[in-house]
Amino acid sequence: MINRGLCMKAHALINEAAASFGPEALKAIGQAFDEAWASMADGFPAGVSAEAARLRLATALLSIASDNSRDVVALKSAALEAMKRDPGGSVG
């Protein structure tokens, strides 16, 4: 079960960046985040809290995305790849 409080912190980070993205890009980023998290929710490294992993995922997505971002699958894949390259550290 997803903890709504943790979900809200990561989504809040994405929403704070809303000024940098148009509405379509923001929609794609949000959907990519939800899909990426669903695919990795039980697979982040031991010792990493769910909150930390969600915030890292949000940070990864924001570092990859641009105002032209519309491809949810590409955003999701790039964010998951960034998480794999840096499983316990900071992404971005």
TANORMO-V635140 format. One line per field, one symbol per residue. ss: DSSP state (2 for helix, 1 for strand, 0 for the rest). phi: phi as a letter, one per 40 degrees, with the letter a starting at -180 (. if undefined). burial: b if it has 24 or more other C-alpha atoms within 12 Angstrom, else e. Layout:
BEGIN
ss: ???
phi: ???
burial: ???
END
This chain:
BEGIN
ss: 00022222222222222222002222222222222222220000000002222222222222220000000222222222222220000000
phi: .cccccdccccccccccdccbccccccccccccccccdcbdbbcddgbcdcccccccccccccccbcccbcccccdcccccccccbcbbcbh
burial: eeeeeebeebbebbbebeeeeeeebbbbbbbbbbbbbeebbeebeeeeebbbbbbbbbbbbbbbbeeebbebeebbbbbbebbeeebeeebe
END
